[in-house]
Amino acid sequence: MNLGTPGFVGERIRQAREARGLTATSLAELLSITRASISLYECGKCSPQPELLARIADKLSLPMTYFTLPISKTKTRPVFFRSMVAATKTDRNRGNSRVEWFGEIIYPYLTQYISFPAVNLPPSVTIDNAMNLSDDDIENFALATRKYWGIGNGPISNVLLLFENNGILTVRMNLQADTLDAFSNVYDSIPLLFLGTGKDSAVRLRFDAAHELGHLILHRNITQTQLNNLQLFKLMEDQANRFAGAFLVPSDSFASDYFLPTLNSFITMKSKWLVSIGVIIKRAAHLQFIDKEQEQKLWVSYSRKGWRKREPMDERIVVENPVLISRAINLIIKEGIKTKDEIASELPLSPIDIEELMNLPYGYMGPSSPDVRLNDREPILDEDDYRDAIHQAEQILKQQDSWS
C-alpha cells in the first residue's frame, strides 16, 4: 500500500513551483515523471513517497518541511501588478506566491515577537465610487492622505520610511521579471508593498511606491473579477498614476515652484521634489500649466536627450530601501529571542528566500563564517598602518551597532 509522505500538503507544490516560475509540465520534466502525477499531488489526491518528495524539494530549493506545512487560510485581496497587461501569467503567479510567503512569515511568525507600526491608512473608497472618480477627486484623495499622515505639502524626504511608519510592510527584491516593477496587496488587513530591484533610479522607485499607495487607498475594495477587466484595469492604472503625482507633488506646491515650461527648469524642480522630470511634465499637463502641443514638444526633447532611460541627477539621488523587516529580524536576534539558525529552521524556506523577503543582506542567514587568526609571526603592517586598520575596524563595528 502506497502511503506516501505523512502530512503532505499538495498545494505547497503548486505554490513552490509558481514561486520558481515553473509550470507543472516543466517541473515534471525536471523530475522525470508525468505531468499527471504533478497534478494529482497538487490537488491532494496522491502523496509522493519521501524519496520523491526529497527530489521535489531539491529541485525547488526548499526544505522538505515546507511541503508538510498547512496552507494559510488568511484572506487576501487581489494583487495589483504594476504591469498587468505586459506581465505574463508565470510572472504574476510568481508574484502571488511571494505575497503568500511574505504574509506567512509576518503573520503569524514575526508577530509573535514584534509589534509592527499600526496600519494607518485613510478610509478606502467604495467599489462604485472608485469607478467614478474625477481627476479632482483623485487630487483631493492624495491631499487628504498627506493631511491624514500630517506631512504637510512639502517634499517627502523618504517615501518608504513614511510608508513603513504607517504600517505598510515593504519589500524590495529581485522580482525576476522585467514586466514587474512593483505590486501591492492586503494580507489579513496588513498592506504589503513589493518593489523590484531592477530600477536604479530613486525617483522612479518612489513613483512606483506612490502608485501602489494609490491602489491601496483608491482600489482596496476592488474584486478580482473587476481587476481582470482590461478596461477597468487601465482606468485604475491611470487613477493610481494621477494619485502618485498628486501625492508626491501637491498641486498648490507645484504651482508655487513652476516658472517655465522647459526641461532645464524641471531639473531644478526634480532636485527639490525628488520626482522624475517625466512626472513633472505630466503634472504640468494634468494641472493645465502646459497645453497638448507644449507637452508633446517637451516629450520629443526629453526622448532626444535619452532621458527615458536615465535622467540628469539620477546618480545623485540615493535609492531608498525598506528597513522595518530587517530591523525586526535583527532585534529578535540581538535580544536573544531567536538565533539565525532557529529562524532558518522555523521558517520553511531557503535561506536565500528568507533574506530576499526580509530585506537582509545576501548570506545573512547562511552559516557563520569560521573564526580565523594569524600564525605567530612578525606584523605585516608597519605601526602607522596597523593603527589605521584598527581605527577603521572600530568605525565599522560602530556602524554595525547603530544599524542593528
Secondary structure, DSSP 8 states (H G I E B T S, - for coil): -----TT--THHHHHHHHHTT--HHHHHHHHTS-HHHHHHHHTTS----HHHHHHHHHHTT--GGGGGS------B---EETTTTTS-HHHHHHHHHHHHHHHHIIIIIGGGT-------------HHHHTT--HHHHHHHHHHHHHHHT-TTS--S-HHHHHHHTT-EEEEE--S-TT-SEEEEEETTEEEEEEESS---HHHHHHHHHHHHHHHHHSTT--HHHHT-HHHHHHHHHHHHHHHHHHHS-HHHHHHH---SSHHHHHHHHHHH---HHHHHHHHHHTTSS-HHHHHHHHHHHHHTTTTT--TTGGGS------HHHHHHHHHHHTTS--HHHHHHHS-S-HHHHHHHTT--TTTTS---------S---SS-HHHHHHHHHHHHHHHHHHHHH-
